[in-house]
Amino acid sequence: MTGDDPQYDLIIIGGGINGAGIARDAAMRGIHTLLLEARDFGSGTSSWSSRLIHGGLRYLEYGELPLVYESLHERRHLQSIAPHLVKRIRITIPIYKGSRRGRIIVRLGMTAYDLLSLGKNLPRHRMLSREELIAAEPGINADGLRGGAQYYDAQVTYAERLVLENIIAAAEAGAVVRNYSPVTAIEFRDGGNHQVRYTRAGSGEETAVAAPVIVNAAGPWVDRVLALGNKKMPRLMGGTKGSHIIVAPFPGAPKDAIYVEAQADGRPIFIIPWNRQYLIGTTDIRVDIDPAEVQASDDEIRYLIDETNRVFPQANLGPENIHFAYAGVRPLPYRKKGPESAVTRKHIIKKHRGGARGLISIIGGKLTTYRNLARQTVDKVQKMAGGHVAVCRTAELPLPGAIEFEAAEEALNSIESLSVAGRRRIAQIYGGRVQRLQALVAAQPELGATLDAEDTVLVAEIALAVRDEFALHLSDIVHRRLMVGLSADLGAHLTLSIAAAAAAELGWSSEEAERQLGILNAHNARLRRTDSRTGDQKTISDTSSM
């Protein structure tokens, strides 16, 4: 077995938003940290959310006031440390005759939302009459409409980039971060210096490392990681599946995001302008399968289509209008009974006892509150080590793309090959890191070439993804670095060009390039719900009963 440093202060298992946030905070406090991710950073649950940074208005119904308060204040922090990624969004709530949540209830909820976010940097809510709402959203169904409310939250168009910037910041602070490095075994030792074995990306060799503290931040895979240890552990996770569909702008589509009560089951759903498309979701269904295998079912897709067509009658959406669909598993605590919506969304930082002392498992957590979860976790790590708890600075120090954000425009203007649309696209993905792209182009002018007819995607972006952003596979580059994989055609118009540039950068043989294209095409086929071998539409069985 080979490895680098065999001894760390902290080993984190899981490179989603929580693991990335913990690694950044720990490294900034001087903790010798190793982060291991089985796949690519941010490729699991973090990629499959509704992409909102929000307070969780719905959580007020279940009395989770502390969670709403925490979320609203974390929203403000994220807007400050990642302004290029986290943008404010206006949301409209239509209220219909017979809704479970009438005008009085919605007004009370809105007022509580404002009160819990004192000191926020967003406008207060306002109630709308029926006429005002129709004027604001002419395509909305006016039948039975009583009025509504408008309020502000925030959106992170590219949640994958939020994960990645935490990973980059962690590495810059001294953390060792490894993707495609699955943990194969954990040995809990009585002396407290626990051993972790993992398969190193690239070489495929097994590496052994040790640390007195291990954080299991594997999201819905937490129990599967625990099963790798030499101690029997109780079940902790009981996730629910949330599915979304992505469609083109449709007749009567809303200008703002819509948050509406579904007629079928009373569950609130979002219809959100996103990435020049519309994101519609989500569902909430108990599942008990490998989270990597979940897909949006036919029933879920029909549910989301039907509810959208009800609220926007001109839409006339059908399955053929879907660009792609995705599903993820929320890493919620295990509960045998009760409605899915009632399972708490607050996070639990569980310190294990006995022979597994020194192990922490992260249960739950939201994209919005990852930074505070990380702060609380690292505080516990330092207390367990018996040392001084250093001050957390992650709420004040900007993420890499927010550093010298103002200088990004000047750097972009110096790359003459980019169109106006290209400059806009790159700024919202990389923020201040555009200066690194500029430096690459200055050193290698051929990297300043564009890959598309619209002159929006640079060859330098592939170089940046590989050299600075830990990309190892074609799917990493397309879906989680350049973000073209979230376009209507899943980046198909650029796939071959990106593959050629990636092959040159990574030294792939023609056989390896073909293999990488095959992996990417299989991934895209799942999102499109097509058979990767034939291109035919699949019928995906409903997993809600599993």
C-alpha positions as a printed NumPy array, in Angstrom:
array([[  0.   ,   0.   ,   0.   ],
       [  1.162,   3.511,  -0.756],
       [  0.   ,   6.837,   0.517],
       [  1.046,  10.332,   1.359],
       [  0.886,  11.509,   4.98 ],
       [ -0.323,   8.496,   7.019],
       [ -1.425,  10.588,  10.005],
       [ -4.017,  13.381,  10.191],
       [ -5.839,  15.242,  12.943],
       [ -9.155,  14.807,  11.126],
       [-10.46 ,  12.581,   8.339],
       [-13.718,  13.601,   6.649],
       [-15.633,  11.039,   4.605],
       [-17.919,  12.675,   2.05 ],
       [-17.276,  15.588,  -0.299],
       [-20.737,  17.072,  -0.646],
       [-21.588,  20.512,   0.69 ],
       [-21.327,  19.475,   4.363],
       [-18.017,  17.652,   4.017],
       [-16.591,  20.468,   1.898],
       [-17.72 ,  23.091,   4.409],
       [-16.255,  21.144,   7.325],
       [-12.944,  20.706,   5.488],
       [-12.714,  24.429,   4.76 ],
       [-13.47 ,  25.44 ,   8.348],
       [-11.161,  22.8  ,   9.858],
       [ -8.218,  23.679,   7.608],
       [ -8.694,  27.396,   8.286],
       [ -8.388,  26.621,  12.011],
       [ -5.088,  24.813,  11.477],
       [ -6.402,  21.239,  11.728],
       [ -4.456,  18.746,   9.593],
       [ -7.361,  17.49 ,   7.496],
       [ -7.961,  14.807,   4.867],
       [-11.235,  14.731,   2.908],
       [-12.21 ,  11.583,   0.979],
       [-15.03 ,  11.474,  -1.577],
       [-16.053,   8.25 ,  -3.321],
       [-17.169,   9.989,  -6.517],
       [-16.724,  13.598,  -7.601],
       [-17.095,  16.506,  -5.227],
       [-20.707,  17.668,  -5.102],
       [-21.973,  14.902,  -7.386],
       [-24.482,  13.464,  -4.9  ],
       [-27.306,  15.078,  -2.957],
       [-25.779,  18.545,  -3.229],
       [-26.412,  18.491,  -7.001],
       [-30.027,  17.368,  -6.75 ],
       [-31.653,  20.05 ,  -4.591],
       [-34.071,  22.82 ,  -5.611],
       [-31.014,  25.121,  -5.699],
       [-32.452,  27.581,  -3.233],
       [-30.74 ,  29.287,  -0.314],
       [-33.838,  29.799,   1.763],
       [-35.201,  29.994,   5.258],
       [-37.637,  27.138,   4.846],
       [-40.973,  28.914,   5.064],
       [-42.712,  25.535,   5.222],
       [-40.813,  24.598,   8.399],
       [-42.845,  27.183,  10.325],
       [-45.836,  24.823,  10.045],
       [-43.963,  22.241,  12.113],
       [-42.778,  24.716,  14.729],
       [-39.118,  24.525,  13.691],
       [-38.503,  28.185,  14.474],
       [-34.81 ,  27.725,  15.374],
       [-34.191,  26.07 ,  11.996],
       [-35.925,  28.899,  10.127],
       [-33.981,  31.492,  12.138],
       [-30.686,  29.71 ,  11.455],
       [-31.488,  29.351,   7.747],
       [-32.419,  32.997,   7.273],
       [-29.234,  34.204,   8.911],
       [-27.086,  31.732,   6.983],
       [-28.712,  33.009,   3.8  ],
       [-27.324,  36.452,   4.618],
       [-23.838,  35.038,   5.251],
       [-23.803,  33.143,   1.941],
       [-24.911,  36.199,  -0.003],
       [-21.932,  37.98 ,   1.546],
       [-19.226,  35.328,   1.037],
       [-20.399,  34.099,  -2.401],
       [-22.197,  36.98 ,  -4.163],
       [-21.279,  35.608,  -7.598],
       [-23.112,  32.349,  -6.855],
       [-25.906,  33.291,  -4.442],
       [-28.419,  35.788,  -5.818],
       [-31.675,  37.088,  -4.448],
       [-34.885,  35.774,  -5.96 ],
       [-38.465,  37.016,  -5.618],
       [-41.066,  34.358,  -4.89 ],
       [-44.837,  34.644,  -5.3  ],
       [-47.31 ,  32.504,  -3.359],
       [-50.756,  32.302,  -5.021],
       [-53.642,  31.55 ,  -2.657],
       [-56.658,  29.7  ,  -4.029],
       [-60.119,  29.036,  -2.688],
       [-60.034,  25.826,  -0.664],
       [-56.265,  25.931,  -0.048],
       [-55.069,  24.453,   3.233],
       [-53.102,  27.626,   3.79 ],
       [-55.459,  30.551,   3.459],
       [-54.686,  34.268,   3.271],
       [-54.53 ,  34.751,   7.057],
       [-52.196,  31.782,   7.578],
       [-49.909,  32.922,   4.755],
       [-49.82 ,  36.481,   6.125],
       [-48.898,  35.18 ,   9.584],
       [-46.187,  32.996,   8.07 ],
       [-44.787,  35.894,   6.069],
       [-44.733,  38.142,   9.129],
       [-42.94 ,  35.487,  11.174],
       [-40.47 ,  34.999,   8.324],
       [-39.633,  38.698,   8.337],
       [-39.307,  38.831,  12.124],
       [-36.976,  35.827,  12.212],
       [-34.704,  37.435,   9.635],
       [-34.09 ,  40.741,  11.383],
       [-30.98 ,  42.346,   9.973],
       [-31.528,  40.729,   6.596],
       [-30.435,  42.388,   3.371],
       [-33.658,  41.61 ,   1.462],
       [-36.96 ,  43.529,   1.252],
       [-39.927,  42.59 ,   3.442],
       [-42.878,  40.63 ,   2.109],
       [-46.03 ,  42.179,   0.731],
       [-49.509,  40.762,   0.34 ],
       [-51.157,  40.913,  -3.1  ],
       [-54.787,  41.256,  -4.052],
       [-56.197,  38.986,  -6.738],
       [-55.905,  41.783,  -9.299],
       [-52.323,  42.636,  -8.319],
       [-51.223,  39.029,  -8.625],
       [-52.829,  38.596, -12.057],
       [-51.173,  41.823, -13.216],
       [-47.801,  40.541, -11.997],
       [-48.27 ,  37.051, -13.461],
       [-50.766,  37.221, -16.351],
       [-50.397,  33.517, -17.157],
       [-51.564,  32.324, -13.746],
       [-54.828,  30.445, -13.333],
       [-57.362,  33.044, -12.131],
       [-60.091,  30.499, -11.341],
       [-60.59 ,  30.534,  -7.571],
       [-57.603,  32.823,  -7.035],
       [-57.965,  34.851,  -3.821],
       [-54.699,  36.791,  -3.922],
       [-51.233,  35.971,  -2.737],
       [-47.956,  37.102,  -1.223],
       [-44.51 ,  38.078,  -2.468],
       [-41.271,  37.654,  -0.556],
       [-37.552,  37.316,  -1.218],
       [-35.147,  34.44 ,  -0.725],
       [-31.979,  33.47 ,  -2.587],
       [-30.98 ,  31.062,  -5.326],
       [-27.717,  29.287,  -6.123],
       [-27.952,  28.447,  -9.807],
       [-24.883,  26.242,  -9.663],
       [-24.871,  24.449,  -6.321],
       [-22.022,  22.313,  -7.631],
       [-19.796,  25.377,  -7.797],
       [-20.646,  26.294,  -4.195],
       [-19.366,  22.867,  -3.134],
       [-16.293,  23.212,  -5.325],
       [-15.338,  26.633,  -3.991],
       [-15.42 ,  25.243,  -0.448],
       [-13.175,  22.398,  -1.642],
       [-10.77 ,  24.857,  -3.286],
       [-10.728,  27.033,  -0.148],
       [-10.061,  23.958,   2.018],
       [ -7.124,  22.949,  -0.174],
       [ -5.737,  26.485,  -0.179],
       [ -5.875,  26.419,   3.636],
       [ -3.88 ,  23.183,   3.739],
       [ -6.433,  20.373,   3.598],
       [ -5.74 ,  17.313,   1.454],
       [ -8.835,  16.672,  -0.694],
       [ -9.363,  13.554,  -2.792],
       [-12.245,  12.71 ,  -5.074],
       [-12.816,   9.237,  -6.588],
       [-11.217,   7.798,  -3.458],
       [-13.83 ,   5.518,  -1.833],
       [-13.31 ,   4.342,   1.718],
       [-13.078,   0.555,   1.88 ],
       [-12.677,  -0.069,   5.614],
       [-12.611,   1.68 ,   8.985],
       [-10.865,   0.185,  11.996],
       [-11.865,   1.757,  15.31 ],
       [ -8.983,   1.371,  17.713],
       [ -9.161,   1.468,  21.49 ],
       [ -6.345,   3.984,  21.616],
       [ -8.445,   6.41 ,  19.6  ],
       [ -6.189,   6.67 ,  16.556],
       [ -8.625,   5.116,  14.092],
       [ -7.492,   3.757,  10.748],
       [ -9.235,   4.422,   7.438],
       [ -8.449,   2.534,   4.25 ],
       [ -9.374,   3.975,   0.873],
       [ -8.731,   3.329,  -2.806],
       [ -6.695,   6.134,  -4.31 ],
       [ -7.99 ,   7.663,  -7.544],
       [ -5.882,   6.879, -10.59 ],
       [ -3.605,   4.216,  -9.152],
       [ -6.38 ,   2.071,  -7.677],
       [ -4.016,   1.195,  -4.821],
       [ -5.254,   0.881,  -1.262],
       [ -3.972,   3.518,   1.132],
       [ -4.133,   3.461,   4.932],
       [ -4.382,   6.657,   6.971],
       [ -5.233,   7.364,  10.592],
       [ -6.708,  10.121,  12.731],
       [ -8.117,  10.468,  16.254],
       [-11.31 ,  12.024,  14.826],
       [-13.361,  10.91 ,  11.823],
       [-16.366,  12.837,  10.51 ],
       [-18.835,  10.777,   8.51 ],
       [-20.415,  13.388,   6.214],
       [-21.54 ,  10.956,   3.52 ],
       [-25.102,  12.29 ,   3.378],
       [-27.634,   9.549,   2.62 ],
       [-24.722,   7.068,   2.511],
       [-23.896,   7.599,   6.223],
       [-25.128,   4.141,   7.255],
       [-23.206,   2.497,   4.415],
       [-20.007,   4.165,   5.618],
       [-20.676,   3.027,   9.184],
       [-21.071,  -0.534,   7.914],
       [-17.435,  -0.412,   6.768],
       [-16.281,  -0.245,  10.399],
       [-15.519,  -3.045,  12.798],
       [-18.301,  -1.98 ,  15.2  ],
       [-22.023,  -2.653,  14.846],
       [-23.947,   0.616,  14.525],
       [-27.675,   1.399,  14.775],
       [-29.458,   2.738,  11.717],
       [-29.293,   6.522,  11.534],
       [-30.568,   7.494,   8.081],
       [-34.097,   7.396,   6.676],
       [-33.981,   9.618,   3.642],
       [-36.762,  10.746,   1.357],
       [-36.541,  11.195,  -2.384],
       [-37.074,  14.599,  -3.961],
       [-37.525,  14.774,  -7.731],
       [-37.414,  17.723, -10.127],
       [-38.094,  18.294, -13.796],
       [-36.44 ,  20.871, -16.063],
       [-38.434,  22.392, -18.937],
       [-38.09 ,  25.226, -21.445],
       [-39.916,  28.536, -20.864],
       [-43.566,  27.786, -21.612],
       [-46.633,  29.853, -22.584],
       [-47.771,  31.879, -19.568],
       [-44.613,  31.034, -17.6  ],
       [-44.063,  33.141, -14.468],
       [-41.625,  36.044, -14.313],
       [-40.803,  35.257, -10.677],
       [-40.521,  31.964,  -8.838],
       [-43.861,  30.481,  -7.795],
       [-44.39 ,  28.616,  -4.519],
       [-47.774,  26.942,  -4.706],
       [-49.786,  24.388,  -2.775],
       [-50.293,  21.245,  -4.853],
       [-53.943,  20.338,  -5.325],
       [-53.199,  16.604,  -5.214],
       [-51.704,  16.435,  -1.72 ],
       [-51.33 ,  19.966,  -0.328],
       [-47.544,  19.818,  -0.521],
       [-45.889,  23.079,  -1.609],
       [-43.978,  22.924,  -4.896],
       [-41.722,  25.42 ,  -6.652],
       [-41.814,  26.579, -10.28 ],
       [-38.566,  28.52 , -10.624],
       [-36.854,  30.393, -13.472],
       [-33.431,  28.766, -13.573],
       [-30.522,  28.689, -16.018],
       [-32.709,  30.013, -18.881],
       [-35.144,  27.162, -18.184],
       [-37.687,  26.328, -15.47 ],
       [-36.992,  24.054, -12.525],
       [-40.118,  22.405, -11.082],
       [-40.185,  20.377,  -7.855],
       [-40.119,  18.746,  -5.497],
       [-41.588,  15.494,  -4.213],
       [-41.099,  13.816,  -0.837],
       [-41.162,   9.995,  -0.908],
       [-39.553,   7.499,   1.462],
       [-36.969,   5.298,  -0.241],
       [-34.728,   2.509,   0.985],
       [-32.383,   1.861,  -1.939],
       [-28.888,   2.985,  -2.838],
       [-29.175,   6.786,  -3.205],
       [-27.02 ,   6.569,  -6.335],
       [-29.777,   4.577,  -8.042],
       [-32.789,   6.844,  -7.464],
       [-34.532,   8.411, -10.435],
       [-37.587,  10.561, -10.933],
       [-40.466,   8.124, -11.445],
       [-43.24 ,   8.394, -14.024],
       [-45.753,   9.142, -11.252],
       [-43.633,  11.951,  -9.819],
       [-43.123,  13.5  , -13.227],
       [-46.831,  13.355, -13.995],
       [-47.571,  14.93 , -10.603],
       [-45.214,  17.871, -11.267],
       [-46.512,  18.337, -14.817],
       [-50.16 ,  18.231, -13.74 ],
       [-49.671,  20.75 , -10.94 ],
       [-47.798,  23.134, -13.246],
       [-50.515,  22.89 , -15.906],
       [-53.157,  23.565, -13.26 ],
       [-51.473,  26.765, -12.084],
       [-50.461,  27.869, -15.601],
       [-53.208,  26.581, -17.946],
       [-51.504,  27.825, -21.116],
       [-48.417,  25.713, -20.398],
       [-49.903,  22.465, -21.692],
       [-46.769,  20.603, -20.636],
       [-46.287,  16.924, -21.334],
       [-43.44 ,  14.432, -20.821],
       [-42.103,  15.372, -24.262],
       [-41.397,  18.911, -22.999],
       [-38.98 ,  17.786, -20.313],
       [-35.312,  18.553, -20.995],
       [-34.21 ,  16.32 , -18.152],
       [-35.301,  15.129, -14.717],
       [-33.309,  14.411, -11.591],
       [-33.836,  12.97 ,  -8.137],
       [-31.85 ,  12.932,  -4.922],
       [-32.215,  11.535,  -1.425],
       [-32.448,  13.911,   1.511],
       [-30.141,  12.681,   4.312],
       [-32.855,  12.773,   6.99 ],
       [-32.922,  10.937,  10.328],
       [-34.544,   7.511,  10.397],
       [-38.199,   7.485,  11.446],
       [-40.386,   4.403,  11.082],
       [-43.726,   6.191,  10.983],
       [-45.303,   9.564,  10.275],
       [-45.575,  11.693,   7.149],
       [-42.403,  12.377,   5.226],
       [-42.922,  16.133,   5.428],
       [-42.934,  15.985,   9.234],
       [-39.431,  14.479,   9.49 ],
       [-37.209,  17.215,  10.863],
       [-34.931,  19.049,   8.449],
       [-32.591,  20.255,  11.186],
       [-29.174,  18.658,  11.292],
       [-27.889,  16.32 ,  13.982],
       [-24.187,  16.086,  14.807],
       [-23.917,  12.681,  16.463],
       [-20.886,  11.846,  18.581],
       [-20.493,   8.084,  18.788],
       [-19.543,   6.432,  22.079],
       [-17.753,   3.329,  23.265],
       [-15.238,   1.8  ,  20.903],
       [-16.195,   4.29 ,  18.184],
       [-15.339,   7.301,  20.327],
       [-13.831,   9.908,  18.061],
       [-16.377,   9.287,  15.298],
       [-18.947,  11.945,  14.393],
       [-21.815,  11.284,  11.982],
       [-23.692,  14.105,  10.267],
       [-27.421,  13.438,   9.931],
       [-29.588,  15.801,   7.923],
       [-28.591,  19.297,   6.997],
       [-29.585,  21.699,   4.234],
       [-27.655,  23.423,   1.496],
       [-28.532,  26.722,   3.166],
       [-27.141,  25.85 ,   6.591],
       [-23.99 ,  23.954,   5.639],
       [-21.648,  26.684,   6.904],
       [-23.141,  26.739,  10.39 ],
       [-23.248,  22.937,  10.509],
       [-19.545,  22.957,   9.641],
       [-18.831,  25.509,  12.378],
       [-20.615,  23.418,  15.004],
       [-18.889,  20.233,  13.833],
       [-15.386,  21.71 ,  13.894],
       [-16.071,  23.163,  17.352],
       [-16.841,  19.597,  18.505],
       [-13.75 ,  18.228,  16.783],
       [-11.532,  20.685,  18.644],
       [-13.253,  20.003,  21.975],
       [-12.809,  16.246,  21.471],
       [ -9.112,  16.831,  20.859],
       [ -8.949,  18.596,  24.21 ],
       [ -7.524,  21.74 ,  22.725],
       [ -8.528,  25.349,  22.333],
       [-11.585,  26.004,  20.149],
       [-10.333,  28.486,  17.58 ],
       [-12.566,  31.204,  16.201],
       [-14.534,  30.262,  13.088],
       [-14.01 ,  32.808,  10.299],
       [-16.046,  31.267,   7.5  ],
       [-18.9  ,  33.78 ,   7.833],
       [-16.589,  36.699,   7.141],
       [-13.923,  35.418,   4.755],
       [-15.14 ,  35.189,   1.15 ],
       [-15.049,  32.038,  -0.916],
       [-12.41 ,  32.053,  -3.695],
       [-14.711,  33.371,  -6.421],
       [-15.76 ,  36.305,  -4.265],
       [-12.173,  37.496,  -3.775],
       [-11.503,  40.515,  -6.015],
       [-14.922,  39.92 ,  -7.565],
       [-14.963,  43.506,  -8.819],
       [-11.817,  42.877, -10.882],
       [-13.502,  40.081, -12.837],
       [-14.99 ,  42.433, -15.449],
       [-11.614,  43.908, -16.355],
       [-10.085,  40.434, -16.599],
       [-12.925,  39.265, -18.841],
       [-12.622,  42.248, -21.15 ],
       [ -9.018,  41.294, -21.818],
       [-10.124,  37.921, -23.274],
       [-11.116,  39.207, -26.693],
       [-12.507,  35.927, -28.022],
       [-15.473,  36.001, -25.644],
       [-18.834,  37.444, -26.654],
       [-20.89 ,  39.612, -24.294],
       [-22.985,  36.546, -23.45 ],
       [-19.785,  34.596, -22.825],
       [-18.462,  37.192, -20.402],
       [-21.756,  37.125, -18.543],
       [-21.755,  33.325, -18.369],
       [-18.176,  33.064, -17.121],
       [-18.607,  35.794, -14.504],
       [-21.536,  34.02 , -12.854],
       [-19.667,  30.709, -12.738],
       [-16.174,  31.781, -11.669],
       [-16.543,  35.25 , -10.135],
       [-13.132,  36.637,  -9.222],
       [-11.448,  33.398, -10.346],
       [-11.781,  34.772, -13.865],
       [ -8.353,  36.265, -13.222],
       [ -6.934,  32.747, -13.137],
       [ -8.526,  32.089, -16.547],
       [ -6.959,  35.294, -17.825],
       [ -3.557,  34.176, -16.54 ],
       [ -3.896,  30.823, -18.305],
       [ -4.759,  32.542, -21.588],
       [ -1.871,  34.984, -21.206],
       [  0.563,  32.095, -20.657],
       [ -0.922,  29.9  , -23.409],
       [ -2.779,  32.03 , -25.982],
       [ -4.262,  28.942, -27.638],
       [ -6.37 ,  28.461, -24.495],
       [ -8.204,  31.673, -25.376],
       [-10.035,  29.929, -28.222],
       [-13.763,  29.334, -27.803],
       [-15.528,  26.002, -28.292],
       [-18.955,  27.176, -29.446],
       [-20.384,  29.333, -32.227],
       [-21.7  ,  31.806, -29.648],
       [-18.185,  32.325, -28.213],
       [-19.229,  31.632, -24.629],
       [-17.028,  28.673, -23.579],
       [-13.223,  28.87 , -23.406],
       [-10.688,  26.09 , -23.9  ],
       [ -8.997,  27.612, -20.827],
       [-11.925,  26.464, -18.709],
       [-10.974,  22.829, -19.302],
       [ -7.395,  23.602, -18.315],
       [ -8.624,  25.357, -15.159],
       [-10.921,  22.429, -14.295],
       [ -8.068,  19.951, -14.508],
       [ -5.201,  22.003, -13.088],
       [ -6.964,  23.889, -10.301],
       [-10.371,  22.289,  -9.741],
       [ -9.636,  18.563,  -9.294],
       [-11.539,  17.371, -12.393],
       [-10.546,  13.821, -13.355],
       [-13.338,  12.716, -15.69 ],
       [-15.226,  14.18 , -18.621],
       [-18.49 ,  14.216, -16.655],
       [-16.776,  16.278, -13.922],
       [-15.812,  18.912, -16.482],
       [-19.142,  19.03 , -18.321],
       [-21.512,  18.847, -15.358],
       [-19.671,  20.255, -12.334],
       [-16.967,  22.615, -13.618],
       [-18.087,  24.322, -16.859],
       [-21.796,  23.789, -16.002],
       [-22.737,  23.289, -19.65 ],
       [-24.197,  19.925, -18.627],
       [-27.148,  21.742, -17.062],
       [-28.231,  23.276, -20.378],
       [-31.273,  22.049, -22.294],
       [-29.276,  19.462, -24.277],
       [-27.05 ,  18.499, -21.312],
       [-24.099,  20.022, -23.12 ],
       [-24.342,  17.642, -26.101],
       [-23.449,  20.409, -28.579],
       [-20.056,  20.787, -26.883],
       [-19.301,  17.275, -25.683],
       [-16.865,  16.26 , -28.438],
       [-14.982,  19.567, -28.318],
       [-14.665,  19.401, -24.533],
       [-13.609,  15.745, -24.728],
       [-10.837,  16.598, -27.206],
       [ -9.543,  19.428, -25.004],
       [ -9.765,  17.226, -21.896],
       [ -7.905,  14.398, -23.63 ],
       [ -5.082,  16.79 , -24.505],
       [ -4.973,  18.187, -20.97 ],
       [ -5.121,  14.807, -19.188],
       [ -3.145,  12.787, -21.718],
       [ -5.938,  10.345, -22.547],
       [ -5.482,   7.747, -25.228],
       [ -8.183,   7.462, -27.884],
       [ -9.534,   4.415, -26.039],
       [ -9.728,   6.315, -22.757],
       [-11.431,   9.269, -24.454],
       [-14.062,   6.883, -25.851],
       [-14.543,   5.353, -22.404],
       [-15.022,   8.794, -20.871],
       [-17.594,   9.674, -23.543],
       [-19.435,   6.448, -22.77 ],
       [-19.605,   7.262, -19.049],
       [-20.875,  10.763, -19.785],
       [-23.474,   9.518, -22.256],
       [-24.757,   6.952, -19.75 ],
       [-25.085,   9.663, -17.1  ],
       [-26.961,  11.924, -19.513],
       [-29.244,   9.082, -20.56 ],
       [-30.383,   8.675, -16.949],
       [-31.196,  12.373, -16.751],
       [-33.037,  12.274, -20.069],
       [-34.77 ,   9.026, -19.057],
       [-33.585,   7.302, -22.224],
       [-31.912,   3.975, -22.877],
       [-28.215,   4.758, -23.439],
       [-27.911,   1.784, -25.801],
       [-30.854,   2.512, -28.095],
       [-31.826,   6.117, -27.388],
       [-35.403,   4.978, -26.751],
       [-37.523,   6.488, -24.006],
       [-37.489,   4.429, -20.814],
       [-40.355,   3.613, -18.511],
       [-38.959,   4.079, -15.041],
       [-40.725,   2.141, -12.321],
       [-41.935,   4.02 ,  -9.281],
       [-39.563,   3.501,  -6.341],
       [-41.918,   4.986,  -3.761],
       [-42.922,   1.567,  -2.459],
       [-39.364,   0.357,  -1.987]])
